[in-house]
Amino acid sequence: MLPPINLTPLPLAGIFGLGGMELVAILAIIMLLFGGAKLPALAKGLGQSIKEFKKAARDDDSDEKKPEPIQHSGKN
């Protein structure tokens, strides 16, 4: 007799409301479209764009926190 199958979800299952099989299907389609050779470059570009987006968002937040200096006209 075979042991029971463990049907606990994968830790990644639930990203964007997708299950494990949907994520596997999407990854398979991406592999077919881009091929194994181009995936590292694609992932690197995606990572750099996310990094730049986070940097821009962080810089934008820090700009809002700084009060603008009061300009004096020099005349009393």
C-alpha positions in Angstrom: 0.0 0.0 0.0 1.3 3.5 -0.9 1.7 6.3 1.7 -0.9 9.1 1.5 0.0 12.0 -0.7 0.8 15.3 1.0 -1.5 18.0 -0.5 -0.2 21.0 1.5 0.1 24.0 -0.7 3.5 25.3 -1.8 4.8 28.4 0.0 4.6 30.4 -3.3 1.0 29.2 -4.0 -1.2 32.2 -3.3 1.0 34.8 -5.0 -1.5 37.1 -6.8 -4.2 34.6 -6.0 -2.6 32.0 -8.2 -2.2 28.3 -7.2 0.8 26.2 -7.6 -0.3 24.6 -10.9 -1.0 28.1 -12.4 2.5 29.3 -11.4 4.1 26.2 -13.0 2.1 26.7 -16.2 3.1 30.4 -16.4 6.8 29.5 -15.8 6.6 26.8 -18.5 5.1 29.3 -21.0 7.9 31.8 -20.1 10.5 29.1 -20.7 9.0 28.3 -24.1 8.8 32.0 -25.2 12.2 33.2 -24.1 14.3 30.0 -23.8 16.7 29.1 -21.1 19.5 31.2 -22.5 17.6 34.5 -22.2 16.0 34.0 -18.8 19.0 35.1 -16.7 19.2 38.4 -18.7 15.5 38.9 -18.4 15.6 38.3 -14.6 18.5 40.7 -14.3 16.7 43.4 -16.1 13.5 42.9 -14.1 15.6 43.0 -10.9 17.3 46.2 -11.9 14.0 47.9 -12.8 12.5 46.9 -9.5 15.6 48.2 -7.7 15.3 51.6 -9.6 11.6 51.8 -8.8 12.2 51.3 -5.1 15.0 53.8 -5.1 12.8 56.4 -6.9 10.0 55.8 -4.5 12.3 56.1 -1.5 13.8 59.3 -2.9 10.3 60.7 -3.5 9.3 60.0 0.1 12.4 61.6 1.5 11.8 64.8 -0.6 8.3 65.1 0.9 9.6 64.9 4.5 12.1 67.8 4.1 10.7 71.2 4.8 11.4 73.8 2.2 13.7 76.6 3.4 12.2 80.0 3.9 13.6 82.5 1.5 14.3 86.0 2.9 14.3 88.9 0.5 17.1 90.6 2.4 15.0 93.8 2.9 13.9 94.6 6.5 
